[in-house]
Amino acid sequence: MMVDHSIDEPLLWDIKTAAIRLSISPSTVRREIACGALPCVEIRGRKLINPQAVNDYVSRQTRYNSTCV
């Protein structure tokens, strides 16, 4: 299966971009990486995040209220 990555969408996000996409601060992204909740790739000392890892992180953080009608 071929994966289509356009020029407009980078393969990996930096911490600032991940923070913007998650609507949280970059320091919160760093803390989530440090505790292992958000995986990253480190390239030459720069932490980069796969967008799918962000989607997976959001899925794990989602809580549903089973008592709602």
N, C-alpha and C positions, 0 to 999 in steps of 0.2 A: 504494500500500500504506500502510495506517495503522499508525503505531507507537503502541503503548499504553505510556505512561509513567505508572505509578501515583504517587500522592503519596508513598508510602513509599520509592520508589527515585528519588533525584535524577538529573537529566539529566547532571550533571557532579559529580565528586568533588573535594574539596579534597585537599591533599597528605597530611594526616593520615589521611584515609579510605583513600586509595590505598595508603599505607604499611601500614595495618592489613590491607587486603585482600591485599597482597603478602607480608605477614609480614616486612617490612623496616623500617628506620628512616626517618623523614621526611627526614633528611639524605641518605640514599641515594636516595630518590625525587628530591630536588632535584638531586643529582649526575647522575642519569639524564636528567633534563629538560635540565640544562645542557649535557650532551654530545650531546644530540639523540636519545638512544635511546628516550626516552619523550616523545611529543608532548603539548603542553598548550595550553590556551586561556588567554589572559591578559585578564582583565576588570577594569579599574580597578586594575591593579597586583596583582591576586590571580590566582595560577596555579591553574587548574582542569583536571582530567583527565577525558576521556571514558572511561567504563568499557570501551568496546570497544577503546580504545587500550591499556588495561591487558591485556585479553585478547590482543591482537595482540603486545604486548611479551612476554608469557609464552610465546606460541607461538614467537617468534623466539629466546627464551632456552633453549627446551627442546632438550636433547641426548639422542639415543637411542644406546644402546650396541649397535652392530651385531654385537658378538662374543658377546653373551649367547645361550644356547641357548633 
